[in-house]
Amino acid sequence: MVKEGELMWKPDARWIERANLTAFTRRIEAEHGLKLRDYSELWHWSVDHLEDFWEAIWKYAEVESTAPYECVLRSREMPGADWFPGARLNYARHVLRREREQATAMISVGELRPLRRVPWTELARDVRIAATRLRQLGVGPGDRVVGYLPNIPEAMVVMLAATSIGAIWSASSPDFGTRSVLDRFSQIEPKVIFCVDGYRYKGKDFDRRADLGQILDQLKSLQQVIHLPYLFPDDETLPTPGAMLWRDFMDHPPVPREEFEFAEVPFGHPLWILYSSGTTGLPKAIVHGHGGIILEQMKLGRLHLDLNAGDVMFFYTTTGWMMWNFLVSSLLMGIIPVLYDGHPAHPEPDALWRIVADTGTCLFGASPTYVQMLEQARVVPKDKFDLPALRHVMLAGSPVTAECMKWFYNNVKADFLVGPGSGGTDICSGFMGAAPTLPVYAGEIQARHLGVDAQAFNDAAQPVVDEVGELVIRKPMPSMPVCFWNDPGNVRYRETYFAEFPGVWRQGDFFRLNSRGGCFVLGRSDATLNRFGIRIGTAEIYRCVQNLPEVEDALIVNLDLPGGRFFMPMFVKPAPGAVLDDALKEKICARLKSDYSPRHVPDRIYEVTAIPYTLTGKKMEVPVRRILMGMAPEKAANRGAMADPAALDYFIHFAEKKRDYS
């Protein structure tokens, strides 16, 4: 078993010297007359001198503005921080300035299409055509353009086309349920939708034409539908009267680069709308701005991920997850994103590793749940693939265990950076993650990101070290949401992030910071286990239990009962061939007690055939807890946002039979 905190990798002198972070540090030292001995001192400077730091990022990223900014930060109030007032810029222009002859913009591959390298000249041409056509359809700044699209180049084209003219982009993957799509798009009243007829996943075709018809019928704001025959390329039947085929939409002469006009918008002009996970209630429609995303993604990609123009980045995602927006923003730096549409283990369990090898990927990203699948399939990439370009693996989506990190060093390569991160849809970036000049320790996120004043707050709203607390951000970040859509007075926005600690952002995760600056995200704080006044993050329980070979997966919740009582059941999915008998239950309890404490031991253990997850790979602890406490299932969980909606049925039946927990 791997010991948490065990040193796993350390960058050598050559690695540190060539890191972008090293060059940036020297630049800060020269410009401000400083001597910064290590990353910790650079981080402290970045949050103590917020305006100086973000102005340095602006210059480092060579941000182009058609009007000068009046100051870096007019107001630090949260919410309401006013960044770079007066500046006018455009996200898509910062992407298309990377256009070069004979250069690759992105790589696309999927179950329906072979691997293809898309040149910059093609991408830029198509964006300018699509933007011109949108303008001809009457789309302008502030209008919403949405995509019901898989992770394919066309999605990239229309996102850039919409944002280039000041329209607001939003997307939903076609694997989302009809209700889930409508819950998102109906809130923002889109003017134009780009859509497909279906998709292929794990070799199986999913015809979405009937679902698409329902979606289009109920989105009354739509003025134009552009249809891309994707699953059925030879069927050009339009999904609704007045719709237009993608081929006809793009039938327009090329627009010369020098003649195309971008909409130059204020720093905080809405760029795109992302959504909360949608597991409970109506998803929050989170609005991000052009300037904040440009700066945050430039900082993340260049300094923390240590990527440069021409490097290849591959993160397994769909258009419905914020990681897609993160992935495609690599274009801002001339980094080449790999767009993959399909199952991560089809036709073979190592399908993604073949893509990593074939594309020369430098940074590969996935969720920890993907690693569980690799372990179960006994995949060992280093035995089959040559991966000389791979320098960094990024893990995101859920808490990462020491064993998960060790798997990469044992099975992929010994000399590279395995860097977990944590952030969210809320900022479309990370609060903490890789720092390429620091060592990697098992189970530990390397550091808080530059410019991110992340702390662990105790109940007295005081920062603590080596204690579990609430993850808070004490100072504003440029990529914090501009607003929530249709939220007059920012009422819901304030309730979401600032109700607990006024003026301080509360993320909703339990967090621990150690003395060397390493970070641990321990699960959602509203899903935490509070036993006898001791707060327990679910992540540490899962790490312990799922390390047992007889256990494939587990979920645990704590139910507060009348009279100060509580009931903490654990639901276990046994590994293939294993049986959840009394002996295994005793083994689970003994391991939890010995590795952690008696408080970690569940009151009862139940066997299940599936653990419910969202489409983005998060365990649905909060919805399960609410169902077990008696909330109506349709209010507690959105099945359209689930990876396997049937996985919830067991818990609904459980609640019906066992309302009186004792």
C-alpha positions as CSV (number, residue, x, y, z in Angstrom):
1,M,0.0,0.0,0.0
2,V,1.3,3.5,-0.9
3,K,1.8,5.8,2.1
4,E,0.2,9.2,1.7
5,G,2.9,11.8,1.4
6,E,5.5,9.4,0.0
7,L,7.9,11.1,-2.5
8,M,7.0,9.8,-5.9
9,W,8.9,12.1,-8.3
10,K,11.3,15.0,-8.2
11,P,12.2,17.3,-11.2
12,D,15.9,17.4,-12.0
13,A,17.9,20.6,-12.5
14,R,17.4,20.4,-16.3
15,W,13.6,20.0,-16.0
16,I,13.4,23.0,-13.6
17,E,15.6,25.2,-15.8
18,R,13.5,24.7,-18.9
19,A,10.2,25.2,-17.1
20,N,8.1,28.2,-18.2
21,L,7.5,28.8,-14.5
22,T,11.3,29.4,-13.9
23,A,11.5,31.9,-16.7
24,F,8.4,33.7,-15.4
25,T,9.8,33.9,-11.9
26,R,13.0,35.5,-13.2
27,R,10.9,38.0,-15.1
28,I,9.0,38.9,-11.9
29,E,12.3,39.2,-10.0
30,A,13.8,41.5,-12.6
31,E,10.7,43.8,-13.0
32,H,10.0,44.1,-9.3
33,G,13.4,43.9,-7.7
34,L,12.7,40.7,-5.9
35,K,14.6,37.5,-4.9
36,L,12.1,34.7,-4.8
37,R,13.7,31.5,-3.4
38,D,11.0,29.0,-4.3
39,Y,7.4,28.5,-5.5
40,S,6.0,29.3,-2.1
41,E,7.5,32.8,-2.2
42,L,6.3,33.3,-5.7
43,W,2.7,32.2,-4.7
44,H,2.7,34.5,-1.7
45,W,3.8,37.4,-3.8
46,S,1.1,36.6,-6.4
47,V,-1.7,36.9,-3.8
48,D,-0.2,39.7,-1.7
49,H,0.3,41.8,-4.9
50,L,-2.7,40.8,-6.8
51,E,-2.7,43.7,-9.3
52,D,1.0,43.4,-10.0
53,F,0.6,39.7,-10.6
54,W,-2.3,39.8,-13.0
55,E,-0.8,42.7,-14.9
56,A,2.3,40.5,-15.2
57,I,0.2,37.7,-16.6
58,W,-1.4,40.1,-19.1
59,K,2.0,41.1,-20.4
60,Y,3.4,37.5,-20.3
61,A,0.4,36.3,-22.3
62,E,0.8,39.3,-24.7
63,V,-2.9,40.1,-24.4
64,E,-4.1,42.4,-27.2
65,S,-6.6,45.1,-26.4
66,T,-8.0,47.6,-28.9
67,A,-8.5,50.0,-26.0
68,P,-6.2,50.5,-23.0
69,Y,-7.3,49.4,-19.5
70,E,-7.7,52.1,-16.9
71,C,-6.3,50.0,-14.1
72,V,-6.0,46.3,-13.3
73,L,-8.6,46.0,-10.5
74,R,-10.9,48.8,-9.8
75,S,-12.7,47.0,-7.0
76,R,-11.8,43.9,-5.0
77,E,-15.3,43.3,-3.7
78,M,-16.6,39.8,-4.1
79,P,-18.9,39.4,-6.0
80,G,-18.4,42.4,-8.2
81,A,-14.6,42.7,-8.7
82,D,-14.0,45.0,-11.6
83,W,-11.0,43.7,-13.7
84,F,-9.2,45.7,-16.4
85,P,-12.0,48.4,-16.9
86,G,-11.7,50.1,-20.2
87,A,-10.0,47.2,-22.0
88,R,-11.7,45.8,-25.1
89,L,-10.7,42.4,-26.5
90,N,-12.0,39.2,-28.0
91,Y,-11.3,35.5,-27.0
92,A,-11.6,34.2,-30.6
93,R,-9.2,36.8,-31.9
94,H,-6.6,35.6,-29.4
95,V,-7.1,32.1,-30.8
96,L,-7.0,33.0,-34.5
97,R,-3.9,35.1,-34.1
98,R,-2.2,31.7,-33.9
99,E,-3.1,30.9,-37.6
100,R,-0.1,29.7,-39.5
101,E,0.5,28.1,-42.8
102,Q,1.5,24.4,-42.7
103,A,0.7,24.2,-39.0
104,T,-1.7,21.9,-37.2
105,A,-4.4,23.5,-35.1
106,M,-6.0,20.4,-33.6
107,I,-6.3,16.6,-33.9
108,S,-9.6,14.9,-34.2
109,V,-10.5,11.2,-33.8
110,G,-13.5,9.2,-32.8
111,E,-15.5,6.0,-33.2
112,L,-17.2,7.5,-36.3
113,R,-14.2,9.3,-37.8
114,P,-10.5,8.3,-38.3
115,L,-7.7,10.4,-36.8
116,R,-7.2,13.6,-38.7
117,R,-4.9,16.6,-38.2
118,V,-6.8,19.9,-38.9
119,P,-4.6,22.6,-40.2
120,W,-4.8,26.2,-38.9
121,T,-5.7,27.5,-42.3
122,E,-8.8,25.3,-42.4
123,L,-9.9,26.1,-38.8
124,A,-9.5,29.8,-39.3
125,R,-11.3,29.7,-42.7
126,D,-14.3,27.8,-41.3
127,V,-14.5,30.1,-38.3
128,R,-14.6,33.2,-40.4
129,I,-17.2,31.7,-42.7
130,A,-19.4,30.5,-39.8
131,A,-19.2,33.9,-38.1
132,T,-20.1,35.7,-41.3
133,R,-23.1,33.4,-41.8
134,L,-24.2,33.9,-38.2
135,R,-24.2,37.7,-38.7
136,Q,-26.2,37.2,-41.9
137,L,-28.8,35.3,-39.7
138,G,-29.0,38.3,-37.4
139,V,-26.9,37.1,-34.6
140,G,-25.0,39.8,-32.7
141,P,-23.4,40.6,-29.4
142,G,-25.2,39.1,-26.4
143,D,-27.3,36.6,-28.5
144,R,-27.0,33.0,-27.4
145,V,-25.8,30.3,-29.8
146,V,-25.8,26.7,-28.5
147,G,-24.5,23.4,-29.6
148,Y,-26.0,19.9,-29.2
149,L,-22.8,18.5,-30.4
150,P,-20.2,15.8,-29.6
151,N,-16.5,16.6,-29.2
152,I,-15.7,17.2,-32.9
153,P,-14.1,20.0,-34.9
154,E,-17.4,21.5,-35.9
155,A,-18.1,22.2,-32.2
156,M,-14.9,24.1,-32.0
157,V,-15.7,26.1,-35.2
158,V,-19.1,27.3,-34.1
159,M,-17.9,28.1,-30.5
160,L,-15.2,30.4,-32.0
161,A,-17.5,31.8,-34.6
162,A,-20.1,32.8,-32.1
163,T,-17.6,34.3,-29.6
164,S,-15.8,36.1,-32.4
165,I,-18.9,38.3,-33.0
166,G,-19.7,38.8,-29.4
167,A,-22.5,36.2,-29.1
168,I,-22.6,33.9,-26.1
169,W,-21.8,30.2,-26.5
170,S,-23.2,27.2,-24.6
171,A,-23.1,23.5,-25.3
172,S,-24.6,20.2,-24.3
173,S,-23.4,16.8,-25.2
174,P,-25.9,14.6,-27.2
175,D,-25.6,11.9,-24.5
176,F,-27.4,14.2,-22.1
177,G,-31.1,13.3,-21.5
178,T,-33.7,15.5,-23.2
179,R,-34.8,17.0,-19.9
180,S,-31.3,17.7,-18.9
181,V,-30.7,19.6,-22.2
182,L,-33.9,21.6,-21.8
183,D,-33.1,22.4,-18.2
184,R,-29.9,24.1,-19.5
185,F,-30.9,25.7,-22.8
186,S,-34.4,26.8,-21.9
187,Q,-32.9,29.1,-19.2
188,I,-30.8,31.1,-21.7
189,E,-33.2,31.3,-24.7
190,P,-30.8,30.6,-27.5
191,K,-31.3,32.2,-30.9
192,V,-29.5,29.5,-32.9
193,I,-28.7,25.9,-32.3
194,F,-26.2,23.6,-34.0
195,C,-27.2,19.9,-33.6
196,V,-26.4,16.3,-34.6
197,D,-28.7,13.3,-35.2
198,G,-26.9,10.9,-32.8
199,Y,-23.5,9.5,-31.9
200,R,-21.6,6.2,-31.5
201,Y,-20.4,5.0,-28.1
202,K,-18.6,1.7,-27.4
203,G,-19.5,0.5,-30.9
204,K,-23.3,1.1,-30.4
205,D,-25.2,3.7,-32.3
206,F,-27.5,6.1,-30.3
207,D,-30.1,7.6,-32.6
208,R,-31.1,11.0,-31.0
209,R,-33.4,12.2,-33.7
210,A,-36.6,11.7,-31.7
211,D,-35.0,13.4,-28.6
212,L,-33.8,16.2,-30.8
213,G,-37.3,16.8,-32.1
214,Q,-38.6,17.2,-28.6
215,I,-35.8,19.6,-27.7
216,L,-36.3,21.8,-30.8
217,D,-40.1,21.8,-30.2
218,Q,-39.7,23.2,-26.7
219,L,-37.0,25.8,-27.3
220,K,-39.4,28.5,-28.4
221,S,-36.7,31.2,-28.7
222,L,-34.9,29.4,-31.6
223,Q,-34.8,31.3,-34.9
224,Q,-32.5,29.0,-36.8
225,V,-31.5,25.3,-36.6
226,I,-28.3,24.1,-38.3
227,H,-28.2,20.4,-38.6
228,L,-25.1,18.2,-39.0
229,P,-25.8,14.6,-40.2
230,Y,-23.2,12.9,-38.0
231,L,-24.4,9.4,-37.1
232,F,-26.3,9.1,-40.4
233,P,-24.2,11.2,-42.8
234,D,-26.3,10.2,-45.8
235,D,-29.6,11.1,-44.3
236,E,-30.2,14.8,-44.9
237,T,-33.7,14.9,-43.5
238,L,-34.1,18.1,-41.6
239,P,-35.1,17.8,-37.9
240,T,-37.6,20.6,-38.1
241,P,-39.2,22.8,-40.9
242,G,-36.9,25.7,-41.8
243,A,-33.8,24.1,-40.5
244,M,-30.5,24.3,-42.5
245,L,-27.9,21.6,-43.2
246,W,-24.4,22.3,-42.0
247,R,-23.2,21.9,-45.6
248,D,-25.5,24.7,-46.8
249,F,-24.7,26.9,-43.8
250,M,-21.0,26.7,-44.6
251,D,-21.5,27.2,-48.4
252,H,-19.9,30.7,-48.5
253,P,-16.8,32.1,-50.1
254,P,-13.8,32.3,-47.8
255,V,-13.6,35.5,-45.9
256,P,-10.1,37.1,-46.1
257,R,-8.3,37.3,-42.8
258,E,-7.7,41.0,-43.1
259,E,-11.3,41.8,-43.9
260,F,-12.9,39.9,-41.0
261,E,-13.9,42.1,-38.0
262,F,-14.0,40.7,-34.5
263,A,-16.4,42.2,-32.0
264,E,-14.1,43.9,-29.5
265,V,-15.9,43.6,-26.2
266,P,-15.3,44.7,-22.6
267,F,-13.2,42.4,-20.3
268,G,-16.2,41.0,-18.6
269,H,-18.5,40.6,-21.7
270,P,-20.1,37.1,-21.5
271,L,-18.1,34.5,-23.4
272,W,-19.9,31.3,-22.7
273,I,-22.4,29.8,-20.2
274,L,-21.5,26.6,-18.3
275,Y,-23.7,24.7,-15.9
276,S,-23.5,23.2,-12.5
277,S,-23.6,19.4,-12.5
278,G,-27.4,19.5,-12.4
279,T,-27.7,16.6,-10.0
280,T,-30.2,18.6,-7.9
281,G,-32.7,21.2,-9.1
282,L,-32.3,23.4,-12.1
283,P,-28.6,23.7,-13.1
284,K,-27.0,27.1,-12.4
285,A,-26.2,28.9,-15.6
286,I,-22.7,30.2,-14.9
287,V,-21.5,33.0,-17.1
288,H,-17.8,33.6,-17.8
289,G,-16.2,36.6,-19.5
290,H,-13.8,36.9,-22.4
291,G,-10.9,38.5,-20.5
292,G,-11.0,36.4,-17.4
293,I,-10.9,33.1,-19.4
294,I,-8.0,34.4,-21.6
295,L,-5.9,35.3,-18.6
296,E,-6.7,32.3,-16.5
297,Q,-6.2,29.8,-19.3
298,M,-2.9,31.4,-20.4
299,K,-1.6,31.2,-16.8
300,L,-2.8,27.6,-16.4
301,G,-1.5,26.3,-19.7
302,R,1.9,28.0,-19.8
303,L,2.9,28.2,-16.1
304,H,1.2,25.3,-14.4
305,L,0.9,22.7,-17.2
306,D,4.2,23.9,-18.7
307,L,3.0,23.7,-22.3
308,N,4.2,25.6,-25.3
309,A,3.0,26.2,-28.9
310,G,3.1,23.0,-30.9
311,D,2.7,20.7,-27.8
312,V,-0.2,18.3,-27.9
313,M,-2.8,18.1,-25.1
314,F,-5.4,15.4,-24.8
315,F,-8.0,15.4,-22.1
316,Y,-10.8,12.8,-22.3
317,T,-14.0,14.9,-22.1
318,T,-17.3,15.7,-23.8
319,T,-18.7,19.1,-24.7
320,G,-21.0,18.9,-21.7
321,W,-18.1,19.2,-19.2
322,M,-16.0,22.3,-18.4
323,M,-12.9,20.4,-19.3
324,W,-13.9,20.7,-23.0
325,N,-13.7,24.5,-22.6
326,F,-10.4,24.1,-20.9
327,L,-9.2,21.7,-23.6
328,V,-10.2,24.0,-26.5
329,S,-8.7,27.0,-24.8
330,S,-5.3,25.5,-25.4
331,L,-5.6,27.1,-28.8
332,L,-5.0,30.4,-27.2
333,M,-1.3,29.3,-26.7
334,G,-1.0,27.5,-30.0
335,I,-1.1,24.2,-28.1
336,I,-2.7,21.4,-30.2
337,P,-5.8,19.8,-28.5
338,V,-6.9,16.3,-29.3
339,L,-10.7,16.0,-29.7
340,Y,-11.9,12.4,-29.1
341,D,-15.6,11.4,-29.4
342,G,-16.2,7.9,-28.2
343,H,-15.8,5.4,-25.3
344,P,-12.5,5.5,-23.4
345,A,-12.1,1.7,-23.7
346,H,-13.3,0.9,-27.2
347,P,-12.4,-1.2,-29.1
348,E,-9.7,-2.1,-26.6
349,P,-9.3,-1.1,-22.9
350,D,-6.2,0.9,-23.8
351,A,-7.9,2.9,-26.6
352,L,-6.9,6.3,-25.2
353,W,-3.3,5.3,-24.7
354,R,-3.1,4.4,-28.4
355,I,-4.3,7.9,-29.2
356,V,-1.7,9.3,-26.8
357,A,1.0,7.4,-28.6
358,D,-0.3,8.1,-32.1
359,T,-0.6,11.9,-31.5
360,G,2.6,12.5,-29.6
361,T,0.6,13.8,-26.6
362,C,2.7,15.8,-24.1
363,L,-0.1,16.2,-21.5
364,F,-2.8,13.6,-21.0
365,G,-5.8,14.2,-18.7
366,A,-8.6,12.0,-17.4
367,S,-10.6,11.4,-14.2
368,P,-9.6,9.0,-11.4
369,T,-12.6,6.8,-12.3
370,Y,-10.9,6.1,-15.6
371,V,-7.9,4.8,-13.7
372,Q,-10.1,2.4,-11.8
373,M,-11.2,1.0,-15.1
374,L,-7.6,0.6,-16.3
375,E,-6.7,-1.3,-13.2
376,Q,-9.6,-3.6,-13.5
377,A,-8.7,-4.3,-17.1
378,R,-5.0,-4.8,-16.1
379,V,-3.9,-2.3,-18.7
380,V,-0.1,-1.5,-18.6
381,P,0.5,1.2,-21.2
382,K,4.3,1.1,-21.0
383,D,4.3,-2.6,-22.1
384,K,2.6,-1.7,-25.4
385,F,3.2,1.9,-26.3
386,D,6.3,4.1,-26.7
387,L,5.4,7.5,-25.1
388,P,8.5,9.7,-25.4
389,A,6.6,12.9,-25.7
390,L,4.4,12.4,-22.6
391,R,5.6,14.7,-19.8
392,H,2.6,15.3,-17.6
393,V,-0.6,13.5,-16.6
394,M,-3.4,15.7,-15.2
395,L,-6.1,14.1,-13.0
396,A,-9.3,16.0,-12.4
397,G,-13.0,15.4,-11.7
398,S,-12.9,13.8,-8.2
399,P,-10.4,13.4,-5.3
400,V,-7.3,11.5,-6.3
401,T,-5.8,8.8,-4.1
402,A,-2.1,7.9,-3.5
403,E,-2.7,4.6,-5.2
404,C,-4.2,6.2,-8.3
405,M,-1.0,8.4,-8.7
406,K,1.3,5.4,-8.0
407,W,-0.5,3.5,-10.8
408,F,0.9,5.9,-13.4
409,Y,4.4,5.7,-12.1
410,N,4.2,1.9,-12.1
411,N,2.4,1.4,-15.4
412,V,3.2,4.4,-17.6
413,K,6.7,5.7,-17.0
414,A,8.8,6.6,-14.0
415,D,10.0,10.0,-15.0
416,F,7.2,12.4,-15.6
417,L,4.8,14.7,-13.6
418,V,1.6,13.1,-12.3
419,G,-0.4,16.2,-11.2
420,P,-3.8,16.0,-9.7
421,G,-5.8,19.3,-9.8
422,S,-9.0,20.7,-8.4
423,G,-11.1,23.5,-9.6
424,G,-14.5,23.6,-11.2
425,T,-17.1,24.8,-13.6
426,D,-17.5,27.8,-11.4
427,I,-14.1,29.3,-12.6
428,C,-13.5,27.1,-15.6
429,S,-10.1,26.4,-14.3
430,G,-8.2,25.1,-11.2
431,F,-7.7,26.5,-7.8
432,M,-4.8,24.2,-7.2
433,G,-2.8,21.7,-9.2
434,A,0.6,21.2,-10.8
435,A,3.6,23.3,-10.1
436,P,6.3,21.8,-12.5
437,T,9.3,22.9,-10.4
438,L,8.0,21.0,-7.3
439,P,8.2,17.3,-6.2
440,V,5.2,15.0,-6.4
441,Y,4.0,13.4,-3.2
442,A,1.5,10.5,-3.1
443,G,-2.1,11.6,-2.7
444,E,-1.2,15.2,-2.7
445,I,-2.0,18.1,-5.1
446,Q,1.3,19.9,-5.5
447,A,0.3,23.5,-4.8
448,R,-2.2,26.3,-4.9
449,H,-2.2,28.0,-8.3
450,L,-0.6,31.4,-8.6
451,G,-3.0,34.3,-7.9
452,V,-5.4,32.0,-6.0
453,D,-5.7,32.8,-2.3
454,A,-7.1,29.4,-1.4
455,Q,-7.3,28.6,2.3
456,A,-8.9,26.0,4.7
457,F,-11.3,27.8,7.0
458,N,-12.4,26.4,10.3
459,D,-15.8,27.1,11.9
460,A,-14.5,30.5,13.2
461,A,-13.6,31.6,9.6
462,Q,-9.9,31.4,10.4
463,P,-7.3,29.8,8.1
464,V,-5.8,26.5,9.4
465,V,-3.0,24.2,8.4
466,D,-2.9,20.5,8.7
467,E,-6.6,20.6,9.6
468,V,-9.7,19.9,7.5
469,G,-11.7,23.0,6.8
470,E,-13.9,24.6,4.1
471,L,-12.1,25.5,0.9
472,V,-12.4,29.3,0.5
473,I,-10.8,31.9,-1.8
474,R,-10.2,35.1,0.0
475,K,-9.4,37.4,-3.0
476,P,-11.0,37.7,-6.4
477,M,-9.9,35.9,-9.5
478,P,-10.5,37.2,-13.1
479,S,-12.3,34.0,-14.2
480,M,-14.8,34.0,-11.3
481,P,-18.3,34.1,-12.9
482,V,-19.5,37.4,-14.4
483,C,-22.9,36.4,-13.1
484,F,-25.5,33.6,-13.2
485,W,-27.8,33.9,-16.1
486,N,-31.2,35.4,-15.2
487,D,-30.2,36.2,-11.6
488,P,-31.4,39.7,-10.9
489,G,-29.4,41.3,-8.1
490,N,-27.0,38.4,-8.1
491,V,-29.2,36.8,-5.4
492,R,-28.5,33.1,-6.4
493,Y,-24.8,33.9,-7.1
494,R,-24.3,35.3,-3.6
495,E,-26.2,32.5,-2.0
496,T,-24.1,29.9,-3.8
497,Y,-20.6,31.3,-2.9
498,F,-20.9,34.0,-0.3
499,A,-23.6,33.2,2.2
500,E,-21.4,31.3,4.6
501,F,-18.5,33.8,4.7
502,P,-19.5,37.3,3.4
503,G,-17.0,38.6,1.0
504,V,-15.1,35.3,0.8
505,W,-15.8,32.7,-1.9
506,R,-16.8,29.3,-0.4
507,Q,-16.3,26.5,-2.9
508,G,-18.2,23.8,-1.1
509,D,-15.3,21.3,-0.7
510,F,-13.5,20.1,2.3
511,F,-9.9,21.0,2.1
512,R,-6.6,20.4,3.9
513,L,-3.4,22.3,3.4
514,N,-0.2,20.9,4.8
515,S,2.8,22.8,6.1
516,R,4.7,22.5,2.8
517,G,1.8,23.9,0.8
518,G,0.5,20.5,-0.5
519,C,-3.3,20.4,-1.0
520,F,-5.9,17.7,-0.3
521,V,-9.5,18.1,-1.5
522,L,-11.6,15.7,0.5
523,G,-15.0,15.7,-1.2
524,R,-17.9,18.0,-1.2
525,S,-18.5,19.6,2.2
526,D,-22.2,19.2,1.8
527,A,-21.6,15.5,1.4
528,T,-19.2,15.2,4.3
529,L,-19.6,12.9,7.2
530,N,-20.0,14.6,10.6
531,R,-19.5,12.0,13.4
532,F,-19.5,13.2,17.0
533,G,-18.5,16.6,15.8
534,I,-15.6,15.4,13.7
535,R,-15.8,16.1,10.0
536,I,-14.7,13.3,7.8
537,G,-14.2,13.7,4.0
538,T,-15.6,10.8,2.1
539,A,-12.5,10.6,-0.1
540,E,-10.4,9.1,2.6
541,I,-13.0,6.4,3.3
542,Y,-13.1,5.5,-0.4
543,R,-9.3,5.4,-0.6
544,C,-9.2,2.9,2.2
545,V,-12.2,0.7,1.1
546,Q,-11.4,0.6,-2.6
547,N,-7.9,-0.5,-1.9
548,L,-9.3,-3.8,-0.9
549,P,-9.2,-6.2,-3.8
550,E,-12.7,-7.5,-3.0
551,V,-14.3,-4.0,-3.5
552,E,-14.8,-2.4,-6.8
553,D,-16.6,0.8,-5.7
554,A,-18.4,2.2,-2.7
555,L,-20.6,5.1,-1.6
556,I,-21.1,6.4,1.9
557,V,-23.5,9.0,3.4
558,N,-24.4,10.2,6.9
559,L,-28.0,10.8,7.7
560,D,-28.8,13.3,10.5
561,L,-31.8,12.0,12.5
562,P,-34.0,13.5,15.2
563,G,-32.6,13.8,18.7
564,G,-29.1,14.3,17.6
565,R,-28.8,10.8,16.2
566,F,-27.4,9.8,12.9
567,F,-27.1,6.7,10.7
568,M,-24.1,6.2,8.4
569,P,-24.7,3.4,5.8
570,M,-22.1,2.3,3.2
571,F,-23.1,0.9,-0.1
572,V,-20.5,-1.5,-1.7
573,K,-20.2,-2.9,-5.2
574,P,-18.1,-6.0,-4.8
575,A,-15.4,-6.7,-7.3
576,P,-16.1,-9.4,-9.9
577,G,-16.1,-12.8,-8.2
578,A,-16.3,-11.4,-4.7
579,V,-19.2,-11.6,-2.3
580,L,-20.2,-9.1,0.3
581,D,-20.6,-11.6,3.1
582,D,-20.1,-11.0,6.9
583,A,-16.3,-11.7,6.5
584,L,-15.9,-9.0,3.9
585,K,-18.0,-6.5,6.0
586,E,-15.8,-7.2,9.0
587,K,-12.7,-6.7,6.9
588,I,-13.9,-3.3,5.6
589,C,-14.8,-2.2,9.2
590,A,-11.5,-3.4,10.6
591,R,-9.5,-1.6,7.9
592,L,-11.3,1.7,8.4
593,K,-10.9,1.5,12.1
594,S,-7.2,0.6,11.9
595,D,-6.3,3.0,9.1
596,Y,-8.4,6.0,10.4
597,S,-10.6,5.8,13.5
598,P,-13.8,4.1,14.8
599,R,-15.7,7.2,13.6
600,H,-14.9,6.1,10.0
601,V,-16.7,2.8,10.4
602,P,-20.2,2.7,8.9
603,D,-23.2,1.6,10.9
604,R,-24.2,-0.9,8.2
605,I,-22.9,-2.1,4.9
606,Y,-25.2,-2.9,2.0
607,E,-24.4,-4.6,-1.4
608,V,-25.4,-2.8,-4.6
609,T,-24.8,-3.6,-8.3
610,A,-24.0,0.0,-9.3
611,I,-22.9,3.3,-7.8
612,P,-24.6,6.3,-9.2
613,Y,-22.3,8.9,-10.9
614,T,-23.0,12.1,-12.8
615,L,-22.0,12.2,-16.5
616,T,-18.9,14.0,-15.4
617,G,-17.7,11.2,-13.1
618,K,-18.8,12.5,-9.7
619,K,-20.3,10.2,-7.1
620,M,-23.9,11.3,-6.3
621,E,-23.5,11.4,-2.6
622,V,-25.7,14.4,-2.0
623,P,-28.7,13.2,-4.1
624,V,-28.5,9.8,-2.4
625,R,-28.4,11.3,1.0
626,R,-31.4,13.5,0.2
627,I,-33.4,10.5,-1.2
628,L,-32.6,8.4,1.9
629,M,-33.9,11.3,4.1
630,G,-37.2,11.3,2.2
631,M,-36.9,13.8,-0.6
632,A,-38.8,13.0,-3.7
633,P,-36.3,11.4,-6.2
634,E,-37.3,13.8,-9.0
635,K,-36.3,16.7,-6.8
636,A,-33.2,15.1,-5.4
637,A,-31.5,14.0,-8.7
638,N,-31.6,14.8,-12.4
639,R,-31.5,11.4,-14.2
640,G,-30.6,13.1,-17.4
641,A,-27.3,14.1,-16.0
642,M,-26.4,10.6,-14.8
643,A,-24.0,8.2,-16.3
644,D,-26.4,5.3,-15.5
645,P,-29.8,6.5,-14.4
646,A,-30.8,3.0,-13.3
647,A,-28.1,3.1,-10.6
648,L,-30.4,5.3,-8.5
649,D,-33.3,2.8,-8.3
650,Y,-31.8,0.8,-5.5
651,F,-31.6,3.8,-3.3
652,I,-35.2,4.8,-4.0
653,H,-36.4,1.4,-3.0
654,F,-34.1,1.5,0.0
655,A,-35.6,4.7,1.2
656,E,-39.1,3.4,0.8
657,K,-38.4,0.4,3.0
658,K,-36.1,1.9,5.6
659,R,-37.4,5.3,6.5
660,D,-37.0,4.6,10.2
661,Y,-33.2,4.3,10.5
662,S,-31.9,2.9,13.7
